[in-house]
Amino acid sequence: MVAAVMGRHTAPLLLGLLGSLGSLGLLASSACTWRASAGTRPPDPPPVAASPTPATPQPTAPALEPAAEPAPKTAVPLAKWTLPTRPAWMDRYADDNVGDLRFFNISALMHEHGLTRDLAVELQNHYRDLSRAKPSADPTATFKTALERAKRGEFEGRRDVDKLAKATFIVVFDLDETLYDQSYDPATAQKCFDLDVEHNGKRRKIKLAPGATVALDRVAALGGAVVIFTAAPDEQSLANVRAWQFGGKPLLDHPAIAGVLTNSHLVLQDKREGDGAADPHRGHPVIEPSKDLRIVDETLLRAILVDDNHLRTFQPRNLRLTKKFDAAAYCNATDPKLKKAFDRTLPDVVAEIEESLRWAKQAKAPFATAYLPHSHIGRIAVDFLRGAGMSERAAVEYVRMHPEVVDRDF
């Protein structure tokens, strides 16, 4: 009853309001159904005529033309044996490079052309030399000539393959900041130098590291093969070692020197080479041009590298890292302890070699195993064991008897 009474009193008022709203066109937008009481609804508002919508013009599609044939891909000469070109920002000498200084996949060259590693790397060296001499030459023709030289067993620098094969041990020495310094300030160089070298119309003073000549002589006297391996350019480096008198002869011509290698013998390595051949995840990509000791000893059981730069090799178990020889610091030293430290660097290396040879002979073990405690990564294992309370001597012996305790790489 209450609802009916309310309906009678409110319906006229609401209908009036509804009429006003209807005239404004607001009711048409409402989706609600309004009821004043059961069975009662307001009248629908008069329909509003829709304005005609003008037709939207449609764009006309252009007539299709036959698709052009894709341009044939241009084959990159020697791509199957070449590693991808390094970006210029990675190469400090990119702006000075002359010719095609590409890096080859050494394993691919060995496999496809039946070359030993030393000759495959020498092919790369020949290729670069030929390209520098004639930058506009066809790469394929240049490669063919380099391959012919490699197959004939030709090496640019000194290489005594027979001596390297028969040597009980091999010591590879870096040049710059290991055996000498040629980049110190001119004022010091004028008063403190050992070699005065002329190359391309320029003179350069060089200071030999203390004990450098004695170290080479002692290694040779012990029956080892001596190899020089520098990351510096060919021509300047070869001029330097020719000026260095060793045993009354230019170092380059001395029979104790079994090989001289320069920056064109540095290599890169694809992750699919070596251990990565079967599984790239186990590969060891080498992205910094590096000295590969397998060039002189494929087994890595007889060779070590004495160098001031650990970034120039990827075989830390065979690297004896030394403090950089700084000619200016040495020549101008006022602290006798600093000078003595430089004086002892190479003699200490020779002493380690001699002691390792004695142990290797007694234990009938390879030289590289005997020298392992003194290597870059082997020294970490020695210090690790000393932290557990071992003496220096005991830790060195442990590493030699258990070489697996030394990590393969960093």
PETA-V198367 format. One record per backbone hydrogen bond with DSSP energy under -1.0 kcal/mol. CO is the residue of the C=O (numbers start at 1). NH is the residue of the N-H. If there is no record, write none. Layout:
CO	NH
CO	NH
//
This chain:
1	5
2	6
3	7
4	8
5	9
6	10
7	11
10	14
11	15
12	16
13	17
14	18
15	19
16	20
17	21
18	22
19	23
21	26
22	25
26	29
27	30
37	40
76	79
78	81
81	105
87	90
88	91
91	94
93	96
103	83
104	106
105	109
106	110
107	111
108	112
109	113
116	120
117	121
118	122
119	123
120	124
121	125
122	126
123	127
124	128
125	129
126	130
127	131
128	132
129	133
130	134
134	137
138	142
139	143
140	144
141	145
142	146
143	147
144	148
145	149
146	150
147	151
148	152
149	154
150	153
158	260
159	161
160	164
161	165
162	166
163	167
169	225
170	304
171	227
172	306
173	229
175	178
175	179
175	180
177	325
179	209
180	177
181	207
185	189
186	190
188	191
188	192
195	206
197	204
199	202
202	199
204	197
206	194
206	195
207	181
209	212
211	215
212	216
213	217
214	218
215	219
216	220
217	221
218	222
219	224
220	223
225	171
226	258
227	173
228	261
232	263
233	237
234	238
235	239
236	240
237	241
238	242
239	243
244	251
249	246
250	253
254	257
256	226
258	160
259	228
261	230
262	265
263	266
267	290
269	286
270	273
273	276
274	277
279	282
280	283
286	269
290	267
292	295
293	296
293	297
297	300
301	368
302	170
304	172
305	320
306	174
307	322
309	312
312	291
315	318
316	377
318	305
319	376
320	307
326	330
327	331
328	332
335	339
336	340
337	341
338	342
339	343
340	344
344	348
345	349
346	350
347	351
348	352
349	353
350	354
351	355
352	356
353	357
354	358
355	359
356	360
357	361
358	362
359	363
360	364
360	365
366	370
367	371
371	374
372	375
375	379
377	381
378	382
379	383
380	384
381	385
382	386
383	387
385	388
385	390
386	389
391	395
392	396
393	397
394	398
395	399
396	400
397	401
398	402
402	405
403	406
//
